[in-house]
Amino acid sequence: MSLVRDLFSSRRRSHPRVVVHWMVDVAVPDTEPQRWVGLFATDLNTQVIRLKGLDSDDVRGLLHYRGDALMKLRIPGLRPPLPLVTAELRWSLGEKPKFHTGWLFAKKIDASTLEFIDKFIADHPQDLLTDAT
């Protein structure tokens, strides 16, 4: 059983993930002027981000009909304008107020944002996730 867990864990962790404690703004669809909701980022890498907050109904309200959401990343050290990314909701679990969601970044994330995330991860080796959480 541990071999299977190790295989899946290594696949999930093929890109280094780092623990973070900052906000991400998620756009509320079809609002004029555009409204944003803040969620707490708990970890990320160049492909995924985990957010905490709200509940399942509120998160569904942030999704476009395609199942994705527009986000502004508030990565410490990054100067405005904040990078806009599109992410697809991949999973959710837990109860309010500790409701967690996992998001996969769209392939359209720009190169400078990817580079900044890579640098952020490289600069925080003490915060790398090593356990499957």
N, C-alpha and C positions, 0 to 999 in steps of 0.2 A: 504494500500500500504506500509506503514512504517513497518508493521509486516513482510511482505514478504522480504523487504530490510534487516531488522534486522536478519531474519533467515538465509538469504544467506550470510550476512556479518559475522555472528558468525561462520558459517561453514567455510568460507574462512579464518577466523582468529582463528581457533581452535589451531594453533601453533603460539606462539608469534612471531611477525615480528618486526624487528628493522630497523630504517633508518640508512643507511651507505653512505659513500662518499669515495669509493676507487675503484681501477681498478681490472678488471678480464681479464685475457688473454684467448682468444678463439682461438683454433687451426684452421688454414686454411687447409681443407682436401687436401690430395694428393699433398703436397708440400715436396720437398726434397732438402735441409734440411727443417725440420718442421718450418713453419712460424706461427706467432701468431699475433692477432689483439687485441688491448686493448679496452675494453668497460667499461663504468662507472657503477658500482653497485649502486643502489639507495635504495634497501631494500632487506632483506633476512630473512629466518628462516631455519630450518633443512630440509625443503622439497623443497623450492622454492627460486628463486632469480629473481629480476627485474634488467634488464640492460638497459642503455640508450646510444644511439649513432648509427651511420651508418644510413642506410635506408633499406627498405624491400629487395631490390635486393642484397645489400651487405650481409645482414643477411642470406639470402637463400644460398649465396656462402659459408657460414661457416658451413652449415649442411651436414652431411653424408647422404647417400642415405636412411638411416633409419629415418631421421628427427631429429637426435641428434647431439650434438657438444661436443667436449672435451674442458674442461676449467681448468685453473689454478687459484685457489682462492688466492687472495692477502690479507688475513685477517690480519689487524694490530696486531702485537704481535706474529704472527706465524713465526717461523724460517724456512728457506729453508731446505729441498726442499718443494716447494709449493705443497699443495694437488691437485691431478688431480681428477676431477669429470666428469662424463658424465651427460649431461642435455638435456632434450627434450624441444624443442620450443613449448609452449602451446598457446601463443597469441602474437600479435604485433599491435601497433597502433601509430598514430601520423605522423608528417612530419619531415623530416630532418631539423635541427640537433637534434631535441628533440624526435626522434623515440624511443619508449619504447618497450621492449620485456619481456615476462614472461617465465621463464624456470622452469621445474620440474626436480629436481635431480633424477638421476637413483637410484634404490634401492641398487646399489653396492657401495654407498658412504661408506668409511671405518669408523669404530667406533671412532677412534681418531679424525677424522675431525668432525664428528657429535658432539662429546663431546666438541671440541673446539668452534664450532658454538654455542652450548648451553651455554657455559661459557661466550662467547662474548655477547650474548643476556642478560644473567643474570647480567653482569657487566655494561650494558647500559640501565637501566630501563627508563631513561629520554628520550630515543630515540625510545621507543615502538610505533608502529603504532596503533592508536585507531580508526581512521576513515577508512571507505572503500575507498581506493584511488587506 
